[in-house]
């Protein structure tokens, strides 16, 4: 069955390096490899509209930002994206079979009297972000009684209302984890439109690397219990909690890799800390070093307060390394290779015990057979084809 899919993705890796951008782009390329006619509408961050093609994916960059906001932070642009893609979609020479929205961007299209069915992939929700991250962050910055705290609460309430409407209109809903599935406003637990599909990986990015070779390349001791935190270094993701855990696990060593707003603060807390000499803070690293770090670790740790489905968990397992998290963000079939506990010290201790039992080769084989982007794309195609055939039978 030939399919033409119009994907809505606010930004791509060509604009900014981020998890959601990588996920949107890699899934689009995998869909194109499977024979889908894949087109993406995204933002012209430089202000000039252009159309380009790469790896079978056609990208339309839209210039929609009002002149008064063009020099402002990007987050002030985003309220205009849904309207821009709705207007632009009407200008396309032929309508797609289906709209695939990578988050809540389909509001404008869904309001049109006639439009293709919409499949909505949900990476997180406004209420989930508010409870897990933004509420506490703003209170720390301005105090609990500042007017901005009230404005934030009202903005989240409006956003939840918008999300509920988009979810009600969607032909299918794809949350990236069971955690996200439980956050869908107005969607009952057994709604037949819901299909949980995780993020994936590209096998070529994760070559076979032995742990001893990886540690030698990174100059890490061969006999240490190596804990790895890698990704955006933000307070809510819990890197400081791992630093504190080192006080109670004297043979553990922590490696922190990545950039983010909490990186400088983490570095300033290190001098004088009892575990100061058992911490390596690497900062931003090239992508080529990521698999080496995963291979070197005994346990990949993500003691975060809020996530969707972090691809780093699957990446770690692709290198044979088990993971420790505070909530079940891993796919069900990979749960035996993860420890999940909101007590971070207990999570780490259980994870280190698990790492001594895990068959790293078997874990790697399972991930590379079930969680590649080509496998995930096939599952998405099944969702798309079911939506289209359901629409055809009802017309």
Residue, then its C-alpha position, 0 to 999 in steps of 0.5 A: x500500500x503506497x502511503x503519503x504522510x505529512x509530518x509536523x515537526x517544529x524543529x529538526x536536527x538541522x536547527x537544534x540538537x535535541x532528543x525530539x528533533x532526532x526522533x522526528x528525523x530518524x523516524x521520517x527517514x525510516x518511513x521513507x526507506x519503507x516506501x512511504x512518501x514522507x514530507x515534513x513541515x518545520x520551522x524556517x529558523x533563519x527566516x527564509x522559506x525553503x524546500x530540500x530533500x535528504x534520504x528520501x524525505x522532503x522538508x518544507x521550512x516555513x517562515x511564519x514568525x511575526x517580524x516583531x518576534x524574529x529576534x526573540x527566543x524561539x519559545x515565543x514563536x511556537x504558538x504560531x506553528x500550528x496555524x502556519x502548518x494548517x495554512x501551508x497544508x492547504x497550498x500543497x499540490x495534492x493532499x497527503x493520505x495522513x497527517x502525522x503530528x510529532x506532538x500537539x501541532x495539529x490544532x489548526x488542521x483539525x479545525x478545517x472542515x475537511x482534512x486527512x486523518x491525524x495520527x498524534x505522537x505524544x512525547x509528553x504533556x503540558x501537565x506532566x511537564x508542569x508537575x515534573x519540571x516547570x512548576x518547581x523551577x519557576x518557584x525556585x526562581x521567583x518564589x511561590x507568591x510571584x504573579x508569574x506563578x499564577x500566570x504559569x498555572x493559567x497557561x498550563x490550564x489553557x494548554x491542557x484544554x487545547x491538548x484535550x481537544x487535539x486528542x479527541x479529534x485524533x484518529x490514532x494516538x501514539x504515546x511513546x511510553x506507558x507513562x505518557x499514555x497515562x497522562x493523556x487528558x480526556x483519553x480513557x485507559x482502554x481507548x482503541x485509538x491508543x498504541x504505545x510505540x517507543x523510540x528507536x535506534x540506528x544499529x550502525x551507531x552502536x558497534x560492538x565494543x568490549x567493556x575493557x576496551x571502552x574503559x581503556x579508551x576513556x582512561x577509566x579504572x577496570x575495577x570500578x563500578x562505573x555509573x553513567x549519566x549522559x544527556x541534557x544536564x538539567x537539575x530535574x534529571x537528577x545528576x546531583x542525586x547521583x553525586x550524593x549516592x557516591x557517599x554511600x557506595x565507595x567503589x562507585x565512580x560517576x561519569x557525567x557527559x552532556x551539556x545543559x543549564x545545570x552543568x556549571x552548578x554541578x561542577x561548582x558543587x564538586x570541590x570539597x565533596x567527599x566523592x570529588x575524585x570519583x567523578x568525571x564531568x566531561x561536558x558536551x561530547x561528540x556522538x562518536x563517544x556515546x557508544x564507548x561511554x555506554x559500553x564502559x558503564x556498569x549502569x546507565x542512570x536516569x533519576x529524573x522527575x519527568x521524561x517521555x521515553x528517553x532514547x538514551x535508555x534504549x541506546x545504553x541497552x543496545x551496548x549491553x548496559x542495563x539501566x536504572x530509572x526512577x519511573x518505568x520509561x523503558x518498553x515492557x519487554x526491556x523491563x527485566x534489564x532495568x531497575x526502577x525505584x524512586x529511592x535513588x540509592x536503592x535504584x543504583x544498588x539494585x542496578x549494580x547487582x543487576x549488572x553482574x547478572x545481565x547477559x550483555x550480549x543477549x541484551x544487545x541482541x534483543x534491542x537490535x532485533x526489536x528496537x531499530x528505527x526500521x522496526x519502529x517504522x513498520x509498527x507506525x505503518x501498521x497504525x497509519x494503514x489501519x487509520x486509512x482503511x478505517x476511514x475508507x470503510x466508513x466513507 
